[in-house]
């Protein structure tokens, strides 16, 4: 059985639900649902978009702890947290 992604579920709640998150990211609602249900993993390249959509309330590190975000943030100079 797949493990539900509670962090993404929280992110969706912050932006108004799964359909709203889908619109923010330009993906289908079923795609978001598959990510939430753990059927498919959130692509790492979508994490900064989700972090931005939640104004930093949900971070890339929370969404995909398996990715070395500190390295990526340093190497690209990319800051996704919104102050």
C-alpha positions in Angstrom: 0.0 0.0 0.0 1.2 3.5 -0.9 1.8 6.1 1.8 -0.2 9.2 1.6 1.7 12.4 1.3 0.4 14.5 4.2 2.8 17.4 3.4 1.4 17.8 0.0 -2.1 17.5 1.4 -1.3 20.4 3.7 0.1 22.4 0.8 -3.1 21.8 -1.2 -5.2 22.9 1.8 -3.2 26.2 2.0 -3.9 27.1 -1.6 -7.6 26.0 -1.6 -7.5 22.3 -2.4 -6.1 19.9 -5.0 -7.9 21.5 -7.9 -6.4 24.9 -7.0 -2.9 23.4 -6.6 -3.3 21.7 -10.0 -4.2 25.1 -11.6 -1.2 26.7 -9.8 1.2 24.1 -11.3 -0.5 23.7 -14.6 -1.1 20.0 -14.1 -4.3 18.0 -13.9 -6.2 17.4 -10.7 -5.7 13.6 -11.1 -2.0 14.2 -11.1 -2.1 16.0 -7.8 -4.3 13.3 -6.4 -1.8 10.6 -7.4 0.9 12.6 -5.7 -1.2 13.0 -2.6 -2.1 9.3 -2.5 1.5 8.2 -3.0 0.7 6.5 -6.3 3.3 8.7 -8.0 6.2 10.7 -6.4 6.2 14.4 -6.7 8.8 15.4 -9.4 11.6 17.3 -7.7 11.3 20.1 -10.2 7.7 20.8 -9.0 8.7 21.3 -5.4 10.0 24.9 -5.7 6.7 25.7 -7.4 4.7 24.2 -4.6 6.9 26.0 -2.0 6.2 29.3 -3.8 2.5 28.6 -4.1 2.3 28.1 -0.3 4.5 31.2 0.4 7.1 29.0 1.9 4.8 27.4 4.4 5.5 24.0 2.8 9.2 23.6 1.8 10.9 21.6 -0.8 12.7 19.8 2.0 9.4 18.7 3.5 8.0 17.6 0.1 11.0 15.6 -1.0 13.4 14.9 1.9 15.4 12.5 -0.4 16.7 15.4 -2.5 19.7 17.5 -1.4 18.0 20.8 -1.5 20.7 22.6 0.5 23.2 21.7 -2.2 20.8 22.7 -5.0 19.9 26.0 -3.3 23.6 26.9 -2.9 24.7 25.8 -6.4 22.0 27.7 -8.3 21.6 30.6 -6.0 17.9 29.9 -6.1 15.9 30.9 -3.1 12.3 29.6 -3.0 11.3 30.8 0.4 9.1 33.9 0.2 9.6 36.4 3.0 
